[in-house]
Structures are given as C-alpha cells and as structure tokens.
Amino acid sequence: MTAVRALLRRGWALVTPLGRTLLALCVLSWVAGAWLSWKELLVVATACLLLFAMAVLFTLGRLDLTAEMGVEPSRVVMGERAAGSLLLTNRAGRAARWLRIEMPVGRALATYSVAKLGAEPVEELFVVPTNRRAIIPVGPVATVQGDPLGVLRRRRTWTEVEEIYVHPRTVALTTLAAGMIRDLEGQPTAQLSPSDVAFHTLRDYVPGDDRRHVHWKSTAKLGKLLVRQYVDTRRSHVAVLLSTDLDDYADDDEFELAVSCAASVAAQSLRDEQTLTVLAGVDQLPSAAARPMMDRFSGVEGTHGKGGIATTLQSARRRAAAASVAVLCTGSRRGVTDVRRAAARCGFDLPMIVLHAASHADPGYRTVGITKFVNVPRLEVLNKGLEGVA
C-alpha cells in the first residue's frame, strides 16, 4: 500500500497546473452531464480525458542520456566573451523524441527543443552575457518530457552547476611602488628590538644580549660594553576598503566604478608583494592570491543602509590595525566632511587615500591633514589621480 501511495505521489507530481485544471474540468463536466443529462458536457469530459491520455503517451519511455556541459573561460573580465557548449548523447537503443532541454544561466532560462535524439549526438552552443560583474551559475542541464500543450511535465537533471566569474574591470597602477606607501626597509614602529635593520641608538650591555651586536669602538672608547639598539620595522601593509552602502553612491554605475577602483588597488598591491587586507563593508575578502580575491570581488553586492564608510572604517580599525595606509573607495554622496567625521568617530587615525567614484565630477585631488581625496570620474584616470597625491 505504501508503494502504491508513493507511485501515485510521483505520478501526481508530473501533472502541471494546466493538467490539474483539465482533470477538474473533466470530472465536473462528467458529473454535471450525467446529473443534468447534457450530452455536450459529456463530450467535453470525454475530450478532456482524451487530451490527458495523449499527454501520458508523450511522457512514457525511459531516457538514458549523457549530457556534457562546458564553459570556456570560467573567469572573464566584464565585457569579455564567455561561451559554452552542451553535448547530448543518447545511450538507449531507440530514439528519444520531443525533448525539451532547460538550462538556467544566471536568472535566465535557456531552452532548446530536440525533436529526435537518435544515435548521433546533438550539440548546442550558447553565449553567456558578461556585461555586468557577477557570479553566474550555469546549469544544471535538465530534460523535460511532456506534451506540446504542457499538461504533463517530467523533468530529470543530468549535470551539476558550473559558475562563471565575471571580474570587475581593473587598470594597472604605477604609484603603489613609487614611495607613497612602500619602502625597501619597511615602515619603522615605536617598538624597540634587539635585532632588525633600522638602527636606533646604543645602550649598556645586559646579560643575555647577543655579543654580535656589541659596538666595539664605543666600548673601547668609554670602557664599558655597549650594544646596538634597533627598532622594529614592518612591511608595507595596505588596507583596501570598499563602502557597500548604496546610499553613498549616486547610481549603480558609481558603485561599479568604486568596485573597480578597489580591485585595481588591491591587484597592484599583490603585484608589489605588499601585505594586503581587503574589506568590502564588514566582509573580509581573501588577499593572499589574485584569483580568489577577484572571484570574491565578482560577488560583492551593495545594500542600502549597511556597509557604509563608518562601518567599514570601524571594521578596518579592528582587522587592519597594523596597516601603513588605507585606501577607501566610496561614492560621490560622501564628501570630505563625512569621511573625516566617520574616521574621528571610530578613532581611525591611519594615513588614508579616499577614492571618490564620482561619475559627474571633474578629475582632481586635494590633501586635508593626513587624508588625500581623489575624484575618479572614470577608471582610466585612476592612475593619474594617484600619481597626483603621491
């Protein structure tokens, strides 16, 4: 009995809303026709039953297919071409007819109709739109058996989901290695160290000091052991901060421009082998290698009222306290006063470069205290703006 109920549930799941309406019309017409002795209603009921029976014939038969889906390349920059192919092979001894192939591509649904799939494989080509930055899921590929009217629908999945990463546009920068936030010996700190490369002063020898650091000329002159005292140095550490609050931007294009600016600075920092921390709002992106970092940039999304400059700076204060400089990317709706007020409120006192993605502003830059502000109306002028503040 349990097996029968399970079989009925599986069969009922194949019936579409149109099919259920057809069955309901069939039953009502049959009952009303028999009760009122209306032959016309009985004819309607018989026609509905015949349509349903014909739909069942379209769904009969067991499929034995092999579906191979490939997308090349799986990582592209906005605007580059991404294409894929779908190869269907029938492994059964008889041909499969009236197949409908469905394949989700992002939020869209690609459909193909195959009237007959015999011994010869069928190949379908498709193009993935990459005009916007995104992570686009492709698949799974599914076959749909059913009648042309859509009374019954039998769906089976044949592949897994593949993802296409549409990276933001970036430009190569030259200023990150020009002395603005990088030097050969690292950045000196206030912490003393018994050994490093930045010499600080001489002090008296204490037991346990490494004798290799004894300054023998001063020792001979003063008659007591003196050792060199150093200060710790640290490697240049860049914090790239991206505001993800859409209220900071005039439109979606400004947000995309800010993402491209942040990705450009982060990519250049990796090429310069600098220590890097990347924050998009409160989310920290991987920064050890370029590919996983750019993959995460593909999926960065903006929200209203969350991930603004105040929240981002507060998060950076906790996660990138040792940074040498911070590069904040925000929109045209947040001016100098907003940035300085947010930094003062959360106690963010690092040297900062603020990149304003301002589509309708003129290129320019200015310095206010330890903060440098750069207007970036388009990505191509980013390098020139950074050269100016450098």
Kinemage of the C-alpha trace (Angstrom):
@kinemage 1
@onewidth
@group {chain A} dominant
@subgroup {mainchain}
@vectorlist {calphas} color= white
{ca met a 1} P 0.000 0.000 0.000
{ca thr a 2} L 2.860 2.352 0.813
{ca ala a 3} L 4.454 1.655 -2.568
{ca val a 4} L 1.181 2.459 -4.316
{ca arg a 5} L 0.855 5.781 -2.484
{ca ala a 6} L 4.447 6.659 -3.364
{ca leu a 7} L 3.782 5.813 -7.021
{ca leu a 8} L 0.650 7.963 -7.035
{ca arg a 9} L 2.543 10.879 -5.479
{ca arg a 10} L 5.254 10.610 -8.113
{ca gly a 11} L 2.651 10.489 -10.864
{ca trp a 12} L 0.706 13.436 -9.452
{ca ala a 13} L 3.926 15.472 -9.313
{ca leu a 14} L 4.157 15.224 -13.115
{ca val a 15} L 0.809 16.962 -13.592
{ca thr a 16} L 1.135 20.672 -14.278
{ca pro a 17} L -1.390 23.294 -13.087
{ca leu a 18} L -2.903 23.163 -16.576
{ca gly a 19} L -3.202 19.380 -16.301
{ca arg a 20} L -4.900 19.616 -12.901
{ca thr a 21} L -7.344 22.151 -14.299
{ca leu a 22} L -8.044 19.808 -17.192
{ca leu a 23} L -8.737 16.910 -14.819
{ca ala a 24} L -11.010 19.060 -12.662
{ca leu a 25} L -12.929 20.181 -15.764
{ca cys a 26} L -13.227 16.568 -16.869
{ca val a 27} L -14.693 15.442 -13.544
{ca leu a 28} L -17.070 18.394 -13.226
{ca ser a 29} L -18.281 18.033 -16.813
{ca trp a 30} L -18.829 14.317 -16.363
{ca val a 31} L -20.758 14.713 -13.108
{ca ala a 32} L -22.828 17.655 -14.363
{ca gly a 33} L -23.505 15.985 -17.699
{ca ala a 34} L -24.666 12.764 -16.057
{ca trp a 35} L -26.767 14.650 -13.497
{ca leu a 36} L -28.395 17.047 -15.974
{ca ser a 37} L -28.358 14.662 -18.960
{ca trp a 38} L -26.402 17.146 -21.056
{ca lys a 39} L -24.612 15.347 -23.843
{ca glu a 40} L -22.493 18.431 -24.577
{ca leu a 41} L -20.923 18.276 -21.120
{ca leu a 42} L -20.224 14.581 -21.562
{ca val a 43} L -18.472 15.364 -24.850
{ca val a 44} L -16.340 17.989 -23.053
{ca ala a 45} L -15.447 15.452 -20.354
{ca thr a 46} L -14.507 12.849 -22.971
{ca ala a 47} L -12.337 15.363 -24.849
{ca cys a 48} L -10.527 16.336 -21.651
{ca leu a 49} L -9.897 12.695 -20.851
{ca leu a 50} L -8.539 12.032 -24.343
{ca leu a 51} L -6.199 15.035 -24.098
{ca phe a 52} L -4.887 13.792 -20.769
{ca ala a 53} L -4.372 10.274 -22.168
{ca met a 54} L -2.429 11.653 -25.138
{ca ala a 55} L -0.267 13.680 -22.757
{ca val a 56} L 0.552 10.490 -20.859
{ca leu a 57} L 1.792 8.898 -24.085
{ca phe a 58} L 4.249 11.779 -24.585
{ca thr a 59} L 5.823 11.195 -21.165
{ca leu a 60} L 6.209 7.437 -21.423
{ca gly a 61} L 9.629 5.982 -22.006
{ca arg a 62} L 12.831 5.910 -20.005
{ca leu a 63} L 15.647 8.205 -21.014
{ca asp a 64} L 19.289 7.118 -20.973
{ca leu a 65} L 21.343 10.179 -21.849
{ca thr a 66} L 24.781 11.631 -21.317
{ca ala a 67} L 24.961 15.408 -21.035
{ca glu a 68} L 28.305 17.201 -21.165
{ca met a 69} L 28.365 20.932 -20.482
{ca gly a 70} L 31.468 23.090 -20.744
{ca val a 71} L 32.034 26.817 -20.316
{ca glu a 72} L 35.210 28.497 -21.539
{ca pro a 73} L 36.646 30.500 -19.952
{ca ser a 74} L 35.234 30.228 -16.464
{ca arg a 75} L 36.716 33.600 -15.436
{ca val a 76} L 36.343 36.697 -17.565
{ca val a 77} L 36.503 40.454 -17.166
{ca met a 78} L 33.364 42.489 -17.744
{ca gly a 79} L 32.636 42.698 -21.450
{ca glu a 80} L 34.787 39.741 -22.486
{ca arg a 81} L 33.218 36.837 -24.333
{ca ala a 82} L 32.215 33.670 -22.478
{ca ala a 83} L 30.732 30.800 -24.450
{ca gly a 84} L 29.678 27.273 -23.660
{ca ser a 85} L 28.587 24.082 -25.322
{ca leu a 86} L 26.132 21.355 -24.467
{ca leu a 87} L 26.562 17.864 -25.918
{ca leu a 88} L 23.717 15.344 -25.605
{ca thr a 89} L 24.290 11.671 -26.357
{ca asn a 90} L 21.556 9.042 -26.405
{ca arg a 91} L 22.757 5.760 -24.914
{ca ala a 92} L 19.449 3.966 -25.338
{ca gly a 93} L 18.738 1.664 -28.250
{ca arg a 94} L 15.793 3.716 -29.511
{ca ala a 95} L 15.449 7.362 -30.357
{ca ala a 96} L 14.086 9.860 -27.845
{ca arg a 97} L 11.500 12.271 -29.228
{ca trp a 98} L 10.070 15.638 -28.321
{ca leu a 99} L 12.691 16.527 -25.751
{ca arg a 100} L 12.831 19.942 -24.173
{ca ile a 101} L 16.231 20.907 -22.739
{ca glu a 102} L 16.327 23.503 -19.954
{ca met a 103} L 19.485 25.127 -18.670
{ca pro a 104} L 19.447 28.056 -16.204
{ca val a 105} L 22.028 30.755 -16.994
{ca gly a 106} L 22.053 33.184 -14.107
{ca arg a 107} L 18.496 34.432 -13.689
{ca ala a 108} L 17.547 33.484 -17.248
{ca leu a 109} L 16.461 30.100 -18.545
{ca ala a 110} L 17.845 28.809 -21.836
{ca thr a 111} L 15.615 26.271 -23.595
{ca tyr a 112} L 16.249 24.000 -26.553
{ca ser a 113} L 13.832 21.736 -28.396
{ca val a 114} L 15.040 18.405 -29.727
{ca ala a 115} L 12.518 16.697 -31.953
{ca lys a 116} L 14.539 13.491 -32.217
{ca leu a 117} L 17.680 12.347 -30.409
{ca gly a 118} L 19.000 9.211 -32.033
{ca ala a 119} L 22.421 7.618 -32.204
{ca glu a 120} L 24.057 10.845 -33.381
{ca pro a 121} L 24.923 13.291 -30.576
{ca val a 122} L 23.307 16.715 -30.587
{ca glu a 123} L 25.413 19.775 -29.741
{ca glu a 124} L 24.059 23.168 -28.733
{ca leu a 125} L 26.181 26.299 -28.347
{ca phe a 126} L 25.338 29.235 -26.110
{ca val a 127} L 26.814 32.600 -25.128
{ca val a 128} L 26.849 33.874 -21.541
{ca pro a 129} L 26.242 37.622 -21.150
{ca thr a 130} L 29.104 39.269 -19.238
{ca asn a 131} L 28.148 42.934 -19.440
{ca arg a 132} L 27.881 43.159 -15.633
{ca arg a 133} L 30.104 41.975 -12.799
{ca ala a 134} L 28.602 38.849 -11.238
{ca ile a 135} L 28.969 35.193 -10.338
{ca ile a 136} L 26.798 33.465 -12.928
{ca pro a 137} L 25.596 29.912 -12.190
{ca val a 138} L 25.146 27.823 -15.327
{ca gly a 139} L 23.066 24.669 -15.120
{ca pro a 140} L 22.053 22.139 -14.150
{ca val a 141} L 21.025 20.777 -17.528
{ca ala a 142} L 17.642 19.081 -17.354
{ca thr a 143} L 15.450 17.265 -19.868
{ca val a 144} L 11.720 17.831 -19.837
{ca gln a 145} L 9.384 15.255 -21.362
{ca gly a 146} L 5.834 16.298 -21.950
{ca asp a 147} L 3.092 17.046 -24.404
{ca pro a 148} L 3.051 20.183 -26.537
{ca leu a 149} L 0.185 21.667 -24.516
{ca gly a 150} L 2.036 21.316 -21.189
{ca val a 151} L -0.472 19.070 -19.430
{ca leu a 152} L 2.254 16.777 -18.043
{ca arg a 153} L 5.872 17.595 -17.335
{ca arg a 154} L 8.578 15.059 -16.491
{ca arg a 155} L 11.885 16.652 -15.557
{ca arg a 156} L 15.266 14.989 -14.964
{ca thr a 157} L 18.620 16.616 -14.143
{ca trp a 158} L 21.796 15.433 -15.876
{ca thr a 159} L 24.635 17.781 -14.856
{ca glu a 160} L 25.901 19.831 -11.928
{ca val a 161} L 26.008 23.601 -11.669
{ca glu a 162} L 29.058 25.411 -13.035
{ca glu a 163} L 29.935 29.002 -12.178
{ca ile a 164} L 31.324 31.790 -14.326
{ca tyr a 165} L 33.122 34.595 -12.508
{ca val a 166} L 32.788 37.975 -14.202
{ca his a 167} L 35.579 40.040 -12.649
{ca pro a 168} L 35.443 43.838 -12.393
{ca arg a 169} L 37.478 45.919 -14.800
{ca thr a 170} L 40.873 46.953 -13.442
{ca val a 171} L 43.773 49.129 -14.541
{ca ala a 172} L 47.474 48.789 -13.821
{ca leu a 173} L 48.835 51.347 -11.356
{ca thr a 174} L 52.369 52.687 -11.002
{ca thr a 175} L 52.223 54.734 -7.813
{ca leu a 176} L 51.964 51.962 -5.245
{ca ala a 177} L 55.673 51.236 -5.747
{ca ala a 178} L 56.751 54.856 -6.099
{ca gly a 179} L 57.434 55.595 -2.449
{ca met a 180} L 53.961 56.651 -1.323
{ca ile a 181} L 53.251 53.514 0.700
{ca arg a 182} L 56.278 51.354 0.165
{ca asp a 183} L 59.972 51.437 1.020
{ca leu a 184} L 62.752 48.889 0.857
{ca glu a 185} L 63.298 48.533 4.590
{ca gly a 186} L 59.694 48.580 5.717
{ca gln a 187} L 57.906 51.016 7.978
{ca pro a 188} L 59.578 51.726 11.368
{ca thr a 189} L 57.472 51.352 14.505
{ca ala a 190} L 57.821 52.625 18.087
{ca gln a 191} L 58.705 49.166 19.414
{ca leu a 192} L 62.353 48.507 20.292
{ca ser a 193} L 64.048 45.354 19.106
{ca pro a 194} L 67.428 43.709 19.802
{ca ser a 195} L 67.916 42.988 16.101
{ca asp a 196} L 66.477 44.461 12.933
{ca val a 197} L 67.621 46.646 10.041
{ca ala a 198} L 66.643 50.067 11.454
{ca phe a 199} L 69.347 51.281 13.895
{ca his a 200} L 68.062 53.373 16.828
{ca thr a 201} L 70.751 54.020 19.482
{ca leu a 202} L 73.412 52.463 21.754
{ca arg a 203} L 72.701 51.132 25.228
{ca asp a 204} L 74.511 49.340 28.034
{ca tyr a 205} L 75.077 45.637 27.717
{ca val a 206} L 72.838 43.390 29.824
{ca pro a 207} L 73.278 39.633 30.338
{ca gly a 208} L 71.621 37.743 27.524
{ca asp a 209} L 72.387 40.259 24.755
{ca asp a 210} L 73.821 38.846 21.561
{ca arg a 211} L 77.539 39.725 21.502
{ca arg a 212} L 77.369 40.149 17.755
{ca his a 213} L 75.576 43.433 18.417
{ca val a 214} L 78.314 44.852 20.654
{ca his a 215} L 79.625 48.152 19.298
{ca trp a 216} L 83.328 47.620 19.902
{ca lys a 217} L 84.560 51.115 19.012
{ca ser a 218} L 82.245 52.784 21.519
{ca thr a 219} L 83.045 50.064 24.073
{ca ala a 220} L 86.784 50.745 23.771
{ca lys a 221} L 86.263 54.493 23.953
{ca leu a 222} L 84.002 54.517 27.039
{ca gly a 223} L 85.400 51.482 28.777
{ca lys a 224} L 82.092 49.619 29.096
{ca leu a 225} L 80.168 47.236 26.885
{ca leu a 226} L 77.671 48.955 24.606
{ca val a 227} L 75.301 47.194 22.223
{ca arg a 228} L 73.278 48.446 19.288
{ca gln a 229} L 69.546 49.050 19.856
{ca tyr a 230} L 67.179 48.746 16.914
{ca val a 231} L 63.533 49.492 16.259
{ca asp a 232} L 61.139 47.037 14.703
{ca thr a 233} L 60.244 47.566 11.081
{ca arg a 234} L 57.233 46.230 9.328
{ca arg a 235} L 56.474 45.513 5.734
{ca ser a 236} L 54.189 47.970 3.969
{ca his a 237} L 50.626 46.957 4.734
{ca val a 238} L 47.827 48.273 2.529
{ca ala a 239} L 44.185 48.181 3.643
{ca val a 240} L 41.759 48.455 0.728
{ca leu a 241} L 38.310 49.441 1.982
{ca leu a 242} L 35.129 49.464 -0.098
{ca ser a 243} L 31.883 51.029 1.064
{ca thr a 244} L 28.977 48.754 0.109
{ca asp a 245} L 26.221 51.133 1.185
{ca leu a 246} L 24.344 52.092 -1.983
{ca asp a 247} L 23.252 55.317 -0.279
{ca asp a 248} L 26.865 56.514 -0.678
{ca tyr a 249} L 26.542 56.378 -4.469
{ca ala a 250} L 24.511 58.411 -6.945
{ca asp a 251} L 23.718 55.357 -9.080
{ca asp a 252} L 24.742 51.757 -9.753
{ca asp a 253} L 27.449 52.835 -12.201
{ca glu a 254} L 29.245 54.723 -9.424
{ca phe a 255} L 29.179 51.623 -7.235
{ca glu a 256} L 30.650 49.526 -10.043
{ca leu a 257} L 33.338 52.176 -10.550
{ca ala a 258} L 34.220 52.040 -6.842
{ca val a 259} L 34.481 48.239 -7.010
{ca ser a 260} L 36.833 48.544 -9.995
{ca cys a 261} L 38.971 51.109 -8.135
{ca ala a 262} L 39.231 48.869 -5.080
{ca ala a 263} L 40.072 45.830 -7.221
{ca ser a 264} L 42.737 47.788 -9.129
{ca val a 265} L 44.495 48.964 -5.969
{ca ala a 266} L 44.306 45.504 -4.384
{ca ala a 267} L 45.648 43.786 -7.500
{ca gln a 268} L 48.554 46.239 -7.722
{ca ser a 269} L 49.399 45.666 -4.053
{ca leu a 270} L 49.625 41.927 -4.691
{ca arg a 271} L 51.873 42.531 -7.696
{ca asp a 272} L 54.094 44.708 -5.486
{ca glu a 273} L 54.190 41.874 -2.896
{ca gln a 274} L 52.775 44.045 -0.140
{ca thr a 275} L 50.804 42.840 2.845
{ca leu a 276} L 47.159 43.369 1.952
{ca thr a 277} L 43.818 43.484 3.746
{ca val a 278} L 40.643 43.906 1.691
{ca leu a 279} L 37.299 44.773 3.256
{ca ala a 280} L 34.003 45.196 1.423
{ca gly a 281} L 31.817 46.687 4.111
{ca val a 282} L 32.220 44.304 7.038
{ca asp a 283} L 33.181 41.329 4.838
{ca gln a 284} L 36.865 40.481 4.507
{ca leu a 285} L 37.961 39.227 1.121
{ca pro a 286} L 40.846 36.763 0.610
{ca ser a 287} L 44.020 38.673 -0.187
{ca ala a 288} L 46.773 36.074 -0.408
{ca ala a 289} L 46.354 35.440 -4.153
{ca ala a 290} L 44.808 37.338 -7.041
{ca arg a 291} L 42.366 34.721 -8.360
{ca pro a 292} L 40.353 34.029 -5.175
{ca met a 293} L 40.360 37.744 -4.381
{ca met a 294} L 38.989 38.709 -7.792
{ca asp a 295} L 36.452 35.883 -7.576
{ca arg a 296} L 35.129 37.436 -4.372
{ca phe a 297} L 35.096 40.879 -5.967
{ca ser a 298} L 32.784 39.372 -8.594
{ca gly a 299} L 30.208 38.622 -5.930
{ca val a 300} L 30.355 41.886 -3.949
{ca glu a 301} L 26.867 43.364 -3.712
{ca gly a 302} L 25.682 46.685 -2.375
{ca thr a 303} L 22.873 47.154 0.114
{ca his a 304} L 21.033 50.228 1.339
{ca gly a 305} L 21.928 51.374 4.832
{ca lys a 306} L 24.621 48.756 5.503
{ca gly a 307} L 28.397 48.646 4.996
{ca gly a 308} L 28.902 52.420 4.802
{ca ile a 309} L 32.143 54.294 5.427
{ca ala a 310} L 31.685 54.449 9.214
{ca thr a 311} L 31.081 50.700 9.487
{ca thr a 312} L 33.912 49.924 7.064
{ca leu a 313} L 36.430 52.123 8.912
{ca gln a 314} L 35.418 50.626 12.240
{ca ser a 315} L 35.914 47.126 10.862
{ca ala a 316} L 39.296 48.140 9.398
{ca arg a 317} L 40.375 49.512 12.767
{ca arg a 318} L 39.968 46.008 14.210
{ca arg a 319} L 41.184 43.882 11.312
{ca ala a 320} L 43.924 46.070 9.811
{ca ala a 321} L 45.339 47.934 12.790
{ca ala a 322} L 48.919 47.383 11.549
{ca ala a 323} L 48.275 48.861 8.105
{ca ser a 324} L 50.614 51.539 6.742
{ca val a 325} L 47.917 53.245 4.709
{ca ala a 326} L 44.227 52.752 3.960
{ca val a 327} L 42.609 53.251 0.563
{ca leu a 328} L 38.885 53.929 0.963
{ca cys a 329} L 36.605 53.680 -2.078
{ca thr a 330} L 33.237 55.378 -1.785
{ca gly a 331} L 30.723 57.364 -3.850
{ca ser a 332} L 30.042 60.989 -4.669
{ca arg a 333} L 27.398 61.373 -1.946
{ca arg a 334} L 30.024 61.196 0.801
{ca gly a 335} L 32.269 64.243 0.898
{ca val a 336} L 35.346 65.257 2.860
{ca thr a 337} L 33.355 66.147 5.970
{ca asp a 338} L 31.563 62.792 6.030
{ca val a 339} L 34.812 60.838 5.779
{ca arg a 340} L 36.636 62.873 8.427
{ca arg a 341} L 33.666 62.698 10.795
{ca ala a 342} L 33.385 58.917 10.365
{ca ala a 343} L 37.136 58.438 10.906
{ca ala a 344} L 37.089 60.598 14.062
{ca arg a 345} L 34.038 58.818 15.443
{ca cys a 346} L 35.645 55.369 15.276
{ca gly a 347} L 39.191 56.514 16.103
{ca phe a 348} L 40.641 55.639 12.689
{ca asp a 349} L 43.926 57.563 12.535
{ca leu a 350} L 45.835 55.862 9.696
{ca pro a 351} L 47.008 57.839 6.659
{ca met a 352} L 44.186 57.447 4.173
{ca ile a 353} L 43.578 57.881 0.460
{ca val a 354} L 39.887 58.357 -0.361
{ca leu a 355} L 38.874 57.479 -3.920
{ca his a 356} L 35.584 59.154 -4.772
{ca ala a 357} L 33.790 57.332 -7.579
{ca ala a 358} L 32.083 60.457 -8.914
{ca ser a 359} L 30.772 59.915 -12.425
{ca his a 360} L 29.783 63.562 -12.961
{ca ala a 361} L 32.759 65.255 -11.264
{ca asp a 362} L 35.985 66.506 -12.772
{ca pro a 363} L 39.230 64.615 -12.072
{ca gly a 364} L 41.139 66.160 -9.206
{ca tyr a 365} L 42.738 65.639 -5.830
{ca arg a 366} L 43.456 67.502 -2.615
{ca thr a 367} L 45.009 66.856 0.791
{ca val a 368} L 43.291 67.502 4.114
{ca gly a 369} L 45.555 66.623 7.058
{ca ile a 370} L 46.798 63.074 6.631
{ca thr a 371} L 43.948 62.228 4.258
{ca lys a 372} L 44.184 62.583 0.481
{ca phe a 373} L 40.991 62.845 -1.590
{ca val a 374} L 40.900 61.839 -5.252
{ca asn a 375} L 37.970 62.271 -7.639
{ca val a 376} L 37.698 59.360 -10.077
{ca pro a 377} L 35.022 60.029 -12.733
{ca arg a 378} L 36.149 57.021 -14.772
{ca leu a 379} L 38.545 54.166 -14.233
{ca glu a 380} L 41.072 55.332 -16.832
{ca val a 381} L 42.062 58.402 -14.745
{ca leu a 382} L 42.640 56.453 -11.510
{ca asn a 383} L 46.377 56.085 -12.085
{ca lys a 384} L 46.800 59.786 -12.871
{ca gly a 385} L 44.910 60.763 -9.723
{ca leu a 386} L 47.076 58.562 -7.521
{ca glu a 387} L 50.191 59.988 -9.172
{ca gly a 388} L 48.982 63.440 -8.185
{ca val a 389} L 48.585 62.659 -4.479
{ca ala a 390} L 51.873 60.758 -4.468
